Amino acid sequence: MPAAAQSGAGRRWLAGDHHVHSIYSARYREDPAHPDRAPVPEIGGDSAHTILQNARMARRFGLDWMVSTDHGGPGHSALNHARAWPDVVAARKAVPGLVLFYGWEFDVPGGEHASLILPYGPAERDTLRAIESRFGKREPFPADPTRNAKAHMIAALRYMAALPVTPVLIANHPSRTATGLGRWGLHAPAEYRRWRDVAPMVAIGMEGAPGHQAARPATGIDAAHSMRGLYGGYPTLGGFDQMVAVLGGAWDALLGQGLHWTITASSDSHGHWREGGADFWPGEYAKTWVFAARRPADILSGLRAGRVFAATGGLIEGIDFRVARSGRPGPAAEMGQTLRAPAGEPLRVTIRFRPASRANAGGQVPQVDHVDLIAGSVRADDGDRNPTTRLVRRFTAKDWRREGEMQVIRYTMPAPGNGYLRLRGTNTQQGEPQPDVAGEDPWQDLWFYANPVYLAAPATRQRAR
């Protein structure tokens, strides 16, 4: 990145994955002869990969950070505490080039799942056990229906927000339970807005590109499991969830309500496709890039601040997206930051992206076909669409020029007032990402999404009468 890119000593783009399973994602089967006994966890039941194996493969595929996130079950908090934690500690020592976070795939009360990331420190082991034992909906045996209520999730967020050192929570595969376009399942955009309102330092965003991108009919056990992301109700679009991929859709609605809501990408790795599974290794296909120093606290700070872009297939390896008032003094605003500019004033938009420099794990060196600059306005509306969202300009190779390792785009536009600007790009010629179909080659359909630069119009002063 250019020397002037985002302030912070030692910061650079670090690739990561916040959603990875190991042998401690157990299966639980009750004994029909003893229904009163808690089921015994079957270690390796939902993933045969050890935490150490995941860490080593993450480094092999270029990750700088990773989160180990095993999902729960009856008494799983004790399993995490007694067995997963020591394996995380051992993997940190064995793979020192990887920042390995201890986490959990939160089985969300009243919903699906979310990645919970614990900050490094002396309390991480006990903190996770406390959260999982109190709030995991599958934790108690016999099952407690009151644990599976959306109000219980709000209580969990309040609990986490009050901790001395707060964790980070990212919603996983947000519309996997949707039954159609905009027909939400277990999670609607309004629920995520509520999460953010209750715990803004905890609930920071959602997976834009869910895992299971290697799913195909040959490995599918049903129609859903043959689709990218295992999305059976409504497919992903270019590998991204409809909440993100639909222009003016749910993500834009949340941004249009003034929320700073960050999108990410993950592998959701359980079983590799070469082993009959539906997944890639961590970092093999999807990456969440965070602009941060190689320190656990700064990585979490970068996630919270929105210094993040999500990319599949190694399409790009870095981006510098900044917006400044044209001809005016003052620093530019970058991803996650806010620029104050009166509506209509010229803005100078600068986009620098580092194209792929090597073959990806699919054996190709992908090339960016076009980059889209997208704008939306903040408005007084709590719906799940944002009709103000629009494509400002589509840039192709004729619009950028090489400067060192970067391709550079410069563009001037009028400030839209209160709103945001964001980016996406692809190796395809699709104007809008198309619904994915079973059996398609994910390596031919690559996208990146950059999180927004936010815009605020200064309040106008009323002239005294």
Secondary structure, 3 states (H helix, E strand, C coil): CCCCCCCCCCCEEEEEEEEECCCCCCEEECCCCCCCCCCEEECCCCCCCCHHHHHHHHHHCCCCEEEEEEECCCCHHHHHHHHHHHHHHHHHHHCCCCEEEEEEEEECCCCCEEEEECCCCCCHHHHHHHHHHHHCCCCCCCCCHHHCCHHHHHHHHHHHHCCCCCCEEEECCCCCCCCECCECCCCCHHHHHHHHHHCCCCEEEEEEECCCCCCCCCCCCCCHHHCHHHCCCCCCECCECHHHHCCCCHHHHHHHCCCCCEEEECCCECCEHHHCCCECCCCCCEEEEEEECCCHHHHHHHHHHCCEEEEECCCEEEEEEEEEECCCCCCCEECCCEEECCCCCEEEEEEEEEECCCCCCCCCCCCCCEEEEEEEECCCCCCCCCCCCEEEEEECHHHCEEECCEEEEEEEEECCCCEEEEEEEECCCCCCCCECCCCCCHHHCCEEEEEEEEEECCCCCCCCC
